[in-house]
Amino acid sequence: MLADLLIGYVATSTPPHGPCGTVTGGPGLRFNLSELSTATSALRPGEFIAYAVRLDLPLATRLVTIAALSYRLRQVERILGRARVTLVGSFGIDPQLDSPSFVYELNSAAADYADRCLRPRGKGEQLRRFITYFCGYDLALGGVVVIGRKS
């Protein structure tokens, strides 16, 4: 369902040639990059690949996963580049990866809007902003998905 939502007819004027391949990164420091590399090497031109990172985890695991997220996404982009897969975009998923309420492109005006207007405010807002400042990603995210298309 998530691949249909992200790839669908919005990203392209024609339907994808085949199903979107999906690789889910593990929690914490388990990136599953070898699985991503294998999946990208099997892509045909025009096919899509999505790499999903689940962030709706217990707090300690979530903190480790978010702390390593920038490094992980750089490695994902490097693997996609080696396989000649063009990056379509990186998307934030709120509140859960399995059942998103809203999806937006990271580091965009939509991300700023989501932070200001769509997320509930609570007691942990200052802690969330502190972690976001140092890690670069919001602790409230339910997941991050990176999508690429084989050239």
C-alpha contacts under 8 A as a table, 3 or more apart, distances in Angstrom:
res1	aa1	res2	aa2	distance
1	M	4	D	5.20
1	M	5	L	6.25
2	L	5	L	4.97
2	L	6	L	6.19
2	L	98	D	7.57
3	A	6	L	5.21
3	A	7	I	5.68
3	A	8	G	7.36
3	A	20	C	6.45
3	A	22	T	7.78
3	A	50	A	7.30
4	D	7	I	5.34
4	D	8	G	4.73
5	L	8	G	5.62
6	L	10	V	7.67
6	L	11	A	7.44
7	I	10	V	6.59
7	I	11	A	5.45
7	I	12	T	7.47
7	I	20	C	7.98
8	G	11	A	6.37
8	G	12	T	7.31
8	G	15	P	7.10
8	G	16	P	7.95
9	Y	12	T	5.38
9	Y	13	S	6.01
9	Y	14	T	6.74
9	Y	15	P	6.31
10	V	13	S	7.14
12	T	15	P	6.82
12	T	16	P	7.74
16	P	19	P	6.99
16	P	20	C	7.75
16	P	46	G	7.01
16	P	47	E	6.36
16	P	48	F	7.51
17	H	46	G	6.54
17	H	47	E	6.08
18	G	47	E	6.35
19	P	47	E	7.54
19	P	48	F	7.62
20	C	47	E	6.71
20	C	48	F	4.98
20	C	49	I	5.56
20	C	50	A	7.01
21	G	39	A	7.15
21	G	48	F	6.30
21	G	49	I	4.63
21	G	50	A	6.14
22	T	49	I	5.76
22	T	50	A	4.72
22	T	51	Y	5.87
22	T	52	A	7.34
23	V	32	N	7.89
23	V	35	E	7.01
23	V	36	L	5.99
23	V	39	A	7.76
23	V	49	I	7.74
23	V	50	A	6.27
23	V	51	Y	4.85
23	V	52	A	6.26
24	T	32	N	7.32
24	T	51	Y	5.73
24	T	52	A	4.72
24	T	53	V	5.98
24	T	54	R	7.62
25	G	30	R	6.80
25	G	31	F	4.81
25	G	32	N	5.23
25	G	33	L	7.49
25	G	51	Y	6.89
25	G	52	A	5.96
25	G	53	V	5.07
25	G	54	R	7.28
26	G	29	L	7.26
26	G	30	R	4.72
26	G	31	F	5.27
26	G	32	N	6.24
26	G	53	V	7.03
26	G	54	R	7.57
27	P	30	R	5.76
27	P	31	F	7.36
27	P	53	V	7.63
27	P	54	R	7.01
27	P	55	L	7.79
27	P	57	L	7.97
27	P	61	T	6.74
27	P	62	R	7.65
27	P	65	T	5.99
28	G	31	F	7.79
28	G	61	T	5.73
28	G	62	R	7.16
28	G	64	V	5.20
28	G	65	T	4.23
28	G	68	A	7.49
29	L	64	V	7.41
29	L	65	T	6.62
29	L	68	A	7.05
31	F	72	R	6.86
32	N	35	E	5.45
32	N	36	L	6.62
33	L	36	L	4.88
33	L	37	S	6.10
33	L	75	Q	7.92
33	L	76	V	7.14
33	L	79	I	7.99
34	S	37	S	4.98
34	S	38	T	6.20
35	E	38	T	5.15
35	E	39	A	6.16
36	L	39	A	5.05
36	L	40	T	6.10
36	L	51	Y	7.40
36	L	76	V	7.93
36	L	79	I	7.74
37	S	40	T	5.24
37	S	41	S	6.22
37	S	79	I	6.27
37	S	80	L	7.81
37	S	83	A	7.87
38	T	41	S	5.29
38	T	42	A	6.53
39	A	42	A	5.31
39	A	43	L	6.70
39	A	49	I	7.77
40	T	43	L	5.29
40	T	49	I	6.99
40	T	80	L	7.03
40	T	83	A	6.21
40	T	85	V	7.57
41	S	83	A	6.21
43	L	47	E	6.08
43	L	48	F	7.59
43	L	49	I	7.98
43	L	150	K	6.61
44	R	47	E	5.71
44	R	150	K	6.58
45	P	149	R	7.76
45	P	150	K	4.89
45	P	151	S	5.25
46	G	149	R	6.11
46	G	150	K	5.29
46	G	151	S	6.16
47	E	149	R	5.71
47	E	150	K	5.60
48	F	147	I	7.02
48	F	148	G	5.65
48	F	149	R	4.41
48	F	150	K	6.33
49	I	147	I	5.72
49	I	148	G	5.33
49	I	149	R	6.36
50	A	145	V	6.43
50	A	146	V	5.58
50	A	147	I	4.40
50	A	148	G	6.48
51	Y	76	V	7.90
51	Y	145	V	5.51
51	Y	146	V	5.11
51	Y	147	I	6.43
52	A	143	G	7.00
52	A	144	V	5.77
52	A	145	V	4.33
52	A	146	V	6.48
53	V	143	G	5.43
53	V	144	V	5.16
53	V	145	V	6.26
54	R	57	L	7.24
54	R	97	L	6.29
54	R	142	G	6.43
54	R	143	G	4.55
54	R	144	V	6.79
55	L	62	R	5.77
55	L	65	T	7.18
55	L	66	I	7.55
55	L	96	Q	7.88
55	L	97	L	7.81
55	L	141	L	6.38
55	L	142	G	4.79
55	L	143	G	4.69
55	L	144	V	7.51
56	D	62	R	7.05
56	D	95	P	7.70
56	D	96	Q	6.06
56	D	97	L	7.39
56	D	141	L	7.34
56	D	142	G	4.69
56	D	143	G	6.73
57	L	61	T	6.20
57	L	62	R	5.31
58	P	61	T	5.54
58	P	62	R	5.92
59	L	62	R	4.96
59	L	63	L	6.11
60	A	63	L	5.24
60	A	64	V	6.50
61	T	64	V	5.24
61	T	65	T	6.08
62	R	65	T	5.03
62	R	66	I	6.02
62	R	139	L	7.69
63	L	66	I	5.22
63	L	67	A	5.98
63	L	139	L	7.60
64	V	67	A	5.08
64	V	68	A	6.30
65	T	68	A	5.34
65	T	69	L	5.94
66	I	69	L	4.83
66	I	70	S	7.78
66	I	135	C	6.63
66	I	137	Y	6.65
66	I	139	L	7.18
67	A	70	S	7.39
67	A	135	C	5.42
68	A	71	Y	5.50
68	A	72	R	6.09
69	L	72	R	4.92
69	L	73	L	6.04
69	L	135	C	7.85
69	L	137	Y	7.78
70	S	73	L	5.28
70	S	74	R	6.26
70	S	135	C	7.49
70	S	136	G	7.34
71	Y	74	R	5.18
71	Y	75	Q	6.32
72	R	75	Q	5.13
72	R	76	V	6.25
73	L	76	V	4.88
73	L	77	E	6.15
73	L	146	V	7.96
74	R	77	E	5.13
74	R	78	R	6.19
75	Q	78	R	4.98
75	Q	79	I	6.25
76	V	79	I	5.18
76	V	80	L	6.19
77	E	80	L	5.03
77	E	81	G	6.03
77	E	87	L	7.40
78	R	81	G	5.07
78	R	82	R	6.26
79	I	82	R	5.19
79	I	83	A	6.40
80	L	83	A	5.22
80	L	84	R	6.25
80	L	85	V	4.91
80	L	86	T	7.02
80	L	87	L	7.37
80	L	148	G	7.13
81	G	84	R	4.99
81	G	85	V	5.62
81	G	86	T	6.92
82	R	85	V	7.52
83	A	150	K	7.82
84	R	150	K	6.22
84	R	151	S	6.13
85	V	148	G	5.66
85	V	149	R	5.21
85	V	150	K	4.20
85	V	151	S	5.79
86	T	148	G	5.23
86	T	149	R	5.14
86	T	150	K	6.08
86	T	151	S	6.40
87	L	146	V	7.65
87	L	147	I	6.13
87	L	148	G	4.29
87	L	149	R	6.51
88	V	146	V	7.68
88	V	147	I	5.37
88	V	148	G	4.95
88	V	149	R	6.59
89	G	105	E	6.79
89	G	146	V	5.91
89	G	147	I	5.58
89	G	148	G	7.13
90	S	105	E	5.77
90	S	106	L	5.75
90	S	144	V	6.97
90	S	145	V	5.70
90	S	146	V	4.38
90	S	147	I	6.43
91	F	103	V	6.49
91	F	104	Y	5.35
91	F	105	E	4.28
91	F	106	L	5.22
91	F	144	V	5.60
91	F	145	V	5.18
91	F	146	V	6.35
92	G	103	V	5.73
92	G	104	Y	5.41
92	G	105	E	6.12
92	G	106	L	5.79
92	G	111	A	7.84
92	G	141	L	6.57
92	G	142	G	7.64
92	G	143	G	6.06
92	G	144	V	4.75
92	G	145	V	6.64
93	I	96	Q	6.56
93	I	97	L	6.02
93	I	100	P	5.96
93	I	101	S	7.76
93	I	102	F	6.27
93	I	103	V	4.82
93	I	104	Y	6.91
93	I	141	L	6.14
93	I	142	G	5.49
93	I	143	G	4.96
93	I	144	V	5.88
93	I	145	V	7.53
94	D	97	L	7.07
94	D	100	P	5.36
94	D	101	S	5.83
94	D	102	F	5.54
94	D	103	V	6.46
94	D	140	A	7.67
94	D	141	L	5.43
94	D	142	G	4.97
94	D	143	G	6.92
95	P	99	S	7.54
95	P	100	P	5.81
95	P	101	S	6.36
95	P	102	F	7.65
95	P	140	A	7.35
95	P	141	L	6.15
95	P	142	G	4.66
95	P	143	G	7.81
96	Q	99	S	5.37
96	Q	100	P	5.30
96	Q	101	S	7.82
96	Q	141	L	7.64
96	Q	142	G	4.27
96	Q	143	G	6.53
97	L	100	P	5.78
97	L	142	G	5.54
97	L	143	G	5.24
97	L	144	V	7.95
100	P	103	V	6.84
104	Y	110	A	5.92
104	Y	111	A	6.18
104	Y	114	A	7.90
105	E	108	S	6.03
105	E	110	A	6.52
105	E	111	A	6.39
106	L	110	A	7.63
106	L	111	A	5.57
107	N	110	A	7.98
107	N	111	A	5.98
107	N	112	D	7.70
108	S	111	A	5.20
108	S	112	D	6.62
109	A	112	D	5.09
109	A	113	Y	6.18
110	A	113	Y	4.99
110	A	114	A	6.06
111	A	114	A	5.04
111	A	115	D	6.21
112	D	115	D	5.16
112	D	116	R	6.23
113	Y	116	R	5.13
113	Y	117	C	5.73
113	Y	118	L	7.19
114	A	117	C	5.46
114	A	118	L	4.77
114	A	119	R	6.41
115	D	118	L	6.29
115	D	119	R	5.97
116	R	119	R	7.05
121	R	125	E	6.34
122	G	125	E	5.72
123	K	126	Q	7.69
124	G	127	L	5.31
124	G	128	R	6.06
125	E	128	R	5.01
125	E	129	R	6.19
126	Q	129	R	5.13
126	Q	130	F	6.15
127	L	130	F	5.04
127	L	131	I	6.24
128	R	131	I	5.29
128	R	132	T	6.05
128	R	138	D	6.72
128	R	139	L	5.72
128	R	140	A	7.30
129	R	132	T	4.93
129	R	133	Y	6.04
129	R	138	D	7.35
130	F	133	Y	5.16
130	F	134	F	6.57
131	I	134	F	5.32
131	I	135	C	5.84
131	I	136	G	7.71
131	I	137	Y	7.73
131	I	138	D	7.21
131	I	139	L	6.87
132	T	135	C	5.27
132	T	136	G	5.02
132	T	137	Y	4.96
132	T	138	D	4.78
132	T	139	L	6.52
133	Y	136	G	5.60
133	Y	137	Y	7.67
135	C	138	D	7.99
137	Y	141	L	7.84
138	D	141	L	5.71
141	L	144	V	7.53
